Amino acid sequence: MGRKTSNLAVFFLLGCLLITGCATTKKIAGDIMGKSSDLKKKIAFLPILNSPNYGGEDFRKAAGTELRAFLGRNCDGLCIMDSRKIREALKEMPRIESGRIDHLALAEFGRIHGLSAVVEQGISEVQCVTDKRGIWGFRKTCLLTRLSFRVRAYDIETTSMLLDELVREEVEISEDAWQSVRGSNEYNKGIAHSILDKITPKIGEMICRRLAEVPWRGYIISSSDGIFTLSAGIDVGLATGDILEVFAMGEPVKGHGDGVYLISGPKIGEIKVTKVRSQQAEAIRISGSDLENSCCIKLKP
């Protein structure tokens, strides 16, 4: 009898662990994606900067592909814009004397395409380092290759920086590979992709969490005969009948250096969505005037 009770207890505990495990998995996924939003946020990617030129175009392409794939799998609140036209336009995006992106040009581009943010990755450093690891008294020297990525996300509504982080990851490698990378910064595809497999989830989670904190904003990009065209549609979840609040363009604010930030002004009217297409929508005025010169639109609560 005691043995039977013991077996039942074991099965009960296993069942609890399985249930808890599933719940934990869902919680982790929810944490990565952030709080769900009524409307998705469109993002695009600037070309990856590679100051040490590690791996050339092959590595840049792999890094971009892995990050977009991770976000597509794990961040339901985002809509990734990755057409050839957008890639080419972002490749030609002007930069100021300091080498930074021209924020005003980026904001103009982003509004036309209904973007919430533009993400930029930069491979900033490749290092060969040593580290002692293991149990005290039995520690061994490990040879590591460390890669550093600079990750930035630019807010389209304000031109401010939503994210600016340096992310590092490393993998243990053989002595021959370590000497090769250390001596000539030689690109090893296997090592590089091992680091990408570790660093991509870190970067992806960072982007998901940050953008989950930013409310959706849309833009009126043209008007004709009382019809307003919006740079968002089915792709973000807009539907016929949605009511949107329209906000005036505030006075630009001068930031540090040559930075200029755009600020939305007071609410100046409302519009109603009458037609939705894949990436755009049409709306009519409910109230207000001069709506085509607005800063942004928001979904009415």
PATOR-737610 format. One record per residue: x negated, y, z of N, C-alpha, C, O in turn; residue in one letter. Coordinates in pm, whole numbers, plus 50000, padded with zeros to 5 digits. Each point is the difference from the previous one (the first is absolute). Example, Ala and Ser with C-alpha at 12.3 -4.5 7.8 and 13.67 -1.06 7.14 Angstrom:
# residues 2
486814943150780500895011950000499105012050000498964999850066A;501395010749862499185011950006500775010950073499495011150017S;
//
This chain:
# residues 301
499164987950000500845012150000499135012550000500275009749929M;498684989750154499095011450007499295002349869499775011449960G;499874977449972499305001149872500905006549895499575008349921R;501744987450080500965005649905500175015050021500055007849904K;500054996150223500145014250033498785007949954500115011249950T;498714982650069498755006549959499965002249850499595010749954S;500844979149969500015001149854500965011049953499705007749909N;501484992850158500975010449965499435013950026500215009449923L;499064991750188499395012950034498985004249896499925011749964A;499294978449987499005002949897500675005149873499595010049942V;501484982750015500725004249878500605013850016500015008049907F;500514994850214500595013150028498955011149987500265010549942F;498544986850114498935009949993499555002449857499745011349959L;500154977649963499615001349860501025008349923499655008449917L;501634989050113501065007749934499905014750032500165008549913G;499564994550214499855014150041498845006649928500105011449956C;498794981150031498825005549933500305002949854499595010449947L;501134980249987500335002149859500895012249981499795008149910L;501224993150178500915011549991499255013050025500165009749927I;499004990250179499225011950034499045003649888499815011749968T;499594977849970499065002449891500665007149884499455009449945G;501774985950018500725006449891500345014450034499855009049917C;500604993150207500355013650043498795009049997500095011749961A;498754982850082498775007950000499595003849859499575011249974T;500574979049933499665002849860500855011349945499505008949931T;501824990650101500885010649952499625013450060500065010349932K;499544989750196499625012450067498765006049935499935012149978K;499084979249992498775004749936500335006349865499525010849966I;501334982249956500395005349869500705013350015499765009349923A;501134991750177500705012550024499065011050040500185011549959G;498804985250123499045010150042499215005349882499715011949992D;499934979149914499235004149883500825009449913499505010349955I;501754986150021500835007849909500495012950062500365009349929M;499654991250202500555011750067501514999749999500604990549948G;500015019650108501465000550006500575001349859499495007649918K;501574984850056500615000449868500625013849976500485006550092S;499484997549783500545013149964501124998149900500004990249925S;500975019150072501084999049903499455001049858500494993349910D;498515015150071499415001849868498524996750003499295003250096L;500244990249798498594996449992499165012249963500515009949948K;498214989150081499075010849967499084995549888499354989650009K;500605018449886499144996649886498575004950026499785011350044K;499274980049928498595003850014499244996049875500424991149925I;498455015550053499104996749889498575000550052499765004650112A;499304990649806498614998850044499065007749908500044998449878F;499125009850183498905006149926498954989449969499944989950070L;499245012149826498924990449973499094998750122499745009750070P;499784978249954499144997550115498635006449978499374998249896I;500185009350204498665006049996499014989650050500284992650095L;498565007049842499014989850036498625006550000499234998549906N;500475008850203498765007850004498744991549992499045004349936S;500914983750126498804991949981500034991949871499054992949968P;502085008349955500204992549876499864985050022499474992949915N;500995002450198499904985850034501044992049921501205002050017Y;498344989049898500904991449925500625006249878500684993349923G;499085019750057500505006849881501504999049983500754999450098G;499695000449777501434999949967500684987250048501185000350037E;498104988549963500584987250043500495000750144501114995750031D;498055009850057500365000750141501085010550025500904997850080F;499025013549851501035010350014501374994549961501005002350069R;499034990449820501264994249953500544989950100501204999850029K;497924991650023500424989850097500555006350127501014995650054A;498315014849995500435006750123501385006349983500854998950088A;499375007649798501305006249974501104989849983501105001750052G;498604987549875501004989649976500424993250130501194997750022T;497844999150065500324993350126500845008850091500934995250065E;498765017749941500765008950088501445001649950500944999550079L;499235002549791501355001449946500824987350022501195000650031R;498154987849953500704987350022500404998450146501114995450030A;498005008550063500324999050143501195008850034500924995650068F;499075016849885501095009250029501314995149939501065001350060L;498864993049820501194994749936500624988550077501234998650003G;497934993250061500504988550076500505003950138500964994050051R;498405015950011500205002350144500635013350037500275002350118N;499965006549787500505013350034501235003249916499905006649897C;501254988550147501235001549923500435014549982500735003149906D;498815005750181500425013949993499285008149894500275011949983G;498794981749944499235007149898500344995149861500324988349980L;499615020849924500164996849859498735004749929499735012049994C;499494978749954498705003349942500145003549853500504991949921I;499075020050043500055004849862498634997449936498995005750042M;500984985749857498704995749947500034998349849499404990649947D;501275018449983500044999249854498685005349942499245006950067S;500514989749808498805004849932499985015449995498965006250018R;502204999749958500115014649991499605006650132499275009850001K;501214984750109499675005650132498534998050031499355009150052I;500114979149918498574997350027499125009749923499045005350054R;501294996949819499195009049917500085014450051499005007250003E;502204997050036500175013750051499225002150129499385010550019A;500654979750071499285001350127498494999349978499225005950076L;500384987049822498574999349966499475013749959498845003250025K;502025004949913499605013349952500365011150100499865011849967E;500584984550151500415010150098498815009150034498934995150034M;501255018249956498875009150026499544999850145500774997150091P;497955006049927499415000950134499395013950018499585006549904R;500384997850220499425013150031498494998550018499474988949990I;499835022150036498545000050005499444990250103498934994349979E;501785003850131499524990950105500094985449959499464991350068S;501225006049820500184986249956501344994250040500394989349953G;500335017750135501324995450043501035002349889499845008749914R;501224983350092501115001549906500645013850015500125005250111I;500305000649777500765012450002501404996750053500824994349928D;499465009450196501244996150066501245005649930501034993249993H;498895019049956501165006049935500324993049868501174997949967L;497794998449959500214992549875500594986350031500864995049927A;498674998950181500504986950040501475000950043500804991349968L;499545019550104501385001950044500945001949881501114994549998A;498455013249903500825002249881500254986949926501124997149959E;497824995050026500124986949935500934990950079500864993349943F;498945006550190500794991250085501485003149997500834990950002G;499525021949993501415004049997500674995449870501144995550001R;498145005849888500544995849870500364985250003500994995849940I;498194996350129500224985450004500694995450128500164988050022H;500265021350062500744996350120499194992950106500544992050077G;498165010849928499134993050096500125006050140500205012150016L;499674979350083499895004750138498545002450037499685009150075S;499434982549870498585001150033499164994149888500464991949921A;498295012450075498994994349910498854995150086499505007250086V;500084980449890498964993750081498684999849924499974997649879V;498955004950194498664999749942499104991350087499925001950122E;499384988649814499014991950070498615003749950499815003049882Q;499234996750207498625002549961499084989950066500034998550122G;499164994749799498994990950055498815008750038499295005049912I;500504996950217499045010250042498644994550039499025007349999S;500904979850037498724995050049499964984849997500994993350030E;497845001249933499744985750010498764998250086498955005849971V;501174986350135498884998350093499714985250022500894991649998Q;497845005550024499594986850048499535001750144499055007450026C;501604985950066499705001750142499854986450066500364989749943V;499085010450178499894987850081500785001950129500185011250049T;500284977650004500775000650125499834986850073500064989349939D;499735011350192499894987850080501394995750043500755007850058K;499594979549913501324994950031499924986350066499004992849988R;502075003850082500064987050066500015001250151500025011050055G;499984977450011500024999550147498665004850055498954996749945I;501105011150163498795005350061499034988750035500384990150062W;498395011449897498994989650020499824991249878498974993549984G;502035006349928499934992149877500325008849878500424995049896F;499385018050120500355009249894499024999049884498814997350020R;501705004849859499144999849882500185013049921501025006850010K;497954996349914500055012149918500744997049871499614991049925T;501455016550048500794998249879499665011049900499815011650036C;500124984649838499745009449892501345003949938500774991449957L;499495021550038501325004849958499895010449889499075008049996L;501904991749914500195010949905501235007750044501074994150021T;498795019049992501095008550049500375010049891499145006249938R;502154995250042500505009249898500935010250066500834996450083L;499025016349878500835010750057500885006149891499525003449891S;501764998150139500965006349910500535012750064500385000050118F;499675010849807500695012150043501394999649938500144998849878R;500895002350204501394999349953500705013150030500045004550115V;500515001749781500755012550017501384998649936500174993249899R;500805013350163501355000849942500435014650002500035006350106A;500324999049777500395014049987501525001249994500664993149922Y;499895015650160501445002450003500395009449887499435010949987D;501524985049931500395008049885500815012350040499835010749942I;501044987950157500855011450040499175011850049500285011449963E;498714986050120499275010950066498565001749950499375010250029T;500104980049897498604999049956499054996950116498795000149981T;501744997250137499134996950114499514985649992500474992249918S;498575004450169499434986650004500804991750102500005003050119M;500654986649832500744991150089499074990150069500264995750113L;498675000949818499104989650051498595003049951499795003449884L;499254995450205498585001749964499184991650097499625004750107D;500124982949855499364990450090498844992949931500044997449880E;498944999550200498904991749953500224986050055500094998150121L;499984992149790500274986150040498804991449963499515000549888V;500014991650210498834991549976500364985450021500834996550083R;498524994949838500144985650019498714993449958499245005549920E;500504982550134498734993249972500214985049990500984994550052E;498074998849880500014985449991498584994950022499025006849968V;500894981150086498694993850020499564993549869500804993549933E;497925008250032499494994549874498664993150024499425000950108I;500104992249788498724993050010498845009949997500175011649962S;498654983750079498845008950002499625004649860499655011649980E;500424979149922499675003749861500945011049948499565009849940D;501744988350085500985009949954499795013250073500115010749940A;499584988550188499795012050081498825008149947500095012249987W;498804980849983498815006849947500285006049863499505010849968Q;501304982249952500315004749866500835012950004499715009649929S;501324990550156500845011850012499215011550063500125011549958V;499094985150143499235010250071498955006449911499795012150005R;499564979749913498895005249920500435008349880499355010049968G;501734985949966500375006849876501475003749991500485004249895S;500234994350217501445002750001500724991549895500985004249939N;498494983650040500534991149897501444995950031500344997150115E;500485002949781501424996550017500174984949996499614993449904Y;500985001250202500334985950007501524999050007500615003850100N;499994991049794501464999949990500654992250114501025004350054K;498394984449983500564991950108500015007450132500994999850073G;497895006749959499905007750125500985011749998500715002550097I;499305004549790500885011849990501464996350019500745007050069A;499684982049871501414995950011500324994650139501135001150045H;497884993150023500224995750139500275012150089500864999650087S;498395011249889500245012350077501365006049965500725004550088I;499624995549783501315005249959501144992550067500995006050041L;498864980749969501054991950064500225004150146501104998650052D;497855006450013500115004150141500425014650015500755003450092K;498775005049818500245014450019501335004749941500575009850047I;499914983349849501255004349935501195000250095500755009850000T;499474979850083501135000750095499885011650098501015006150036P;497774997150007499805011550091500465012949933500755007950059K;498794994249818500345012249927501495000449970500655010350016I;499894978349941501424999249966500905003150119500975007549987G;498724986750128500805002550120499945014850039501005005950042E;497814999849944499825014250034500905008849913500645009350050M;499394987949821500825007849907501484997950030500785009650002I;499624977850021501414997050029500495007450123501055006449998C;498164992650108500425006250127500115015249986500955006150049R;498064999849885500005014749990501175005149915500685009550038R;499564984049849501075004649912501384996950058500985006649965L;499104983550123501274997250067500425011650090501185001850030A;497835006150014500285011350088500475012449924500505009650060E;499334990149808500315011949918501384998449937500234990249929V;500695019050095501344998949940499975001749849499125006849946P;501844987249985500085001149854500325014349959500835006850061W;498504997649834500285012949937500084997849849499224992349943R;501735014549993500114999449855499885013949941499835009850072G;500254990949793499765012949934500925001849880500284990649926Y;500195021750057500725003949879498945004349899499215009050027I;500784984549856498945003149903500505008049881499205005649925I;502134995150056500545008449893501515001650020500624992850077S;499955016949851501455001950004500475005149865499305007549932S;501914988450030500575004349873501524998550007500514989350032S;500195021549936501474999849998500604994750130500964992349999D;498465011950112500544996050130499624986150046500484995350103G;498664997849819499554986550036498555000850046499145005249928I;500584989650189498644999850055499394986149980500634989850029F;498145009949921499294987349983499044998050116499215008950032T;500864979650030499164996550115498974989749959500284991349917L;498525009650141498934990549965500034987650090498964995250045S;502244999849980500194987750077501324993949957500935007249965A;499154979650039501224993549955500214986650069499894998950122G;500414991049797500214986650055498764995050071500094992550097I;498735011949855498744995150059499895002950149499404992150073D;501175018949974499925003250144501294996550075500045000550123V;501004995949801501254996350065501095010449994501024998750068G;498815011949851501075009949984501214993649934499864991049917L;501325013750120501244994549944500965011349966499955010850059A;500914986649845501035009749964500845003450122500454991250073T;499765021749947500775004450116499165004850116500525006450092G;498184990649907499125004750109500005015350004499975006749897D;500064998750224499935014550021498595003550047499484994050094I;499915015749839498635004150032499975014750041500665008449940L;498574994450163499825013750045498815006149927498984993349979E;501145019349982498955006849923499365010850088500695007750067V;497964992749930499275009450085499155009549915499414996049899F;500555016450144499265010449928498504997950011499514992950088A;499775013349820498545000050005499535011050095500315011749979M;498964984450125499485009850094498715006449950499514996649893G;499965012650184498745006549964498844990250021499904993950106E;499215004549793498844991350017499135004550118499905011950028P;499484978650038499155002950115498554997049964499704989349947V;499405020150080498584998149972499404991250109500165002750119K;499144986849838499374991050095498505002250007499515010449957G;499764979950098498555000950009499394999849860500484992949912H;498475014750069499315000249871500925005449892500555010950011G;499604981049882500855004349889501334992650000500674999449897D;499724994950216501264992650008501215009250007499985010350067G;501084985749862501275007250004501104989750027500064989749934V;500805013250163501064990750038501365005849966500265011950021Y;500604979649926501355004149962500964996950114499964989250058L;500905020249973500944998550111501435001749949500285009449926I;500604981650113501405001549960500685010650085499715001550119S;501215005749819500745010450070501344994750050500154987950020G;500815021050000501314995850052500834992649894499695000549881P;501334992850165500944993449909500745010549920500485010050055K;499624987849812500655009949914501204994349925500675007349926I;499624979950092501154994349930500054984950007499194993650067G;501785000849863500174985549993500344996049857500625007649926E;498964980450036500334994549869500534985750017499764993550101I;500975001949798500584986550003499514992249880500085004749886K;499424983250138499494991549892501174994749917500954994550054V;498965007449814501074995649910499584988749907500844992749947T;497865005850034499504989349912498604996150044499185008750033K;500534978249969498664995550036499424991449888500684991549942V;498055010950030499254991749907498864993450077499925001250122R;499214991849807498954992450069499105008650087499724996550114S;499835015149832499075008450075500465014550014499275008450053Q;501924994549900500545013550011501494999450032500634989549993Q;499915022150042501445000950028500495013849960499225009349983A;502094991850001500635012849971500945003650113500604991350063E;499525021749963500865004750109500665013149962499525007249913A;501584995950155500695012649980500005008050130499854994350109I;500305018749879499985008750117501304998850080501104999849943R;498754999250187501145001050092500055014150057501065006150009I;497754998850030499935013550057498605005549979499064992549973S;500815020850040498695006349990499705005649862500784998249906G;498075008550084499575005849872498484999249989499304997850098S;500215004149778498554999649973499394986750045498864999550046D;501924989849941499564986950051498844994149919499214992250053L;500695011749819498924994549917498625004950045498994994049962E;500955016650116498735005250051499744995750145499295006850074N;501294982149963499894995250139498664993350027499244997049908S;500505000850219498794992950042500224984949995499194992849942C;501915002650118500254985650006501474997350030500765009150033C;499624978249956501344995750036499904988650101499034992450000I;501995006650085500044989550102501374993449997501005006649970K;499054980650061501274993050007500795005250120499495000350112L;501745003849864500825005350110500364988950098500444989349958K;499375013050171500304989650100501484996049996500434991450077P;
//
